[in-house]
């Protein structure tokens, strides 16, 4: 996954109301990456 695509997906999921941990689980990435 490219960085920009991941960035866009994280923001899309956060806009849908998901919490940081939920976004991390759904994308199979670390929570620290979502926070960044």
N, C-alpha and C positions, 0 to 999 in steps of 0.2 A: 504494500500500500504506500503510495507516495505521501509525502508530508502534507501537501496541500489538500489532498483528498481526505486524509485523516483529520486534519484541522476542520474541514468543512463538515465532516460527519459528526465530530464531537460537538460542534456548535449547533448543528441541526438537532441532535438528540437532547442537548441541554435546553434548547428552545422549546422542545416538546414537553419539558418539565421533568426529565429524568435527573436523578442525583448523580454526582460524580462517580460514585461507586457503581451505580447501575450502568452508566455509560462505559466505564472501564470493563465491566463484565461482558457487556454486549459486544464490544469491539475486541475483546480479548487482549487488552493492554493494561499497563500498570496505572493505578490511580494517580500516581505522581505525574504521569504523562498527561492525564486529563487536566490536572490542576495547572500544569504549565501552560 
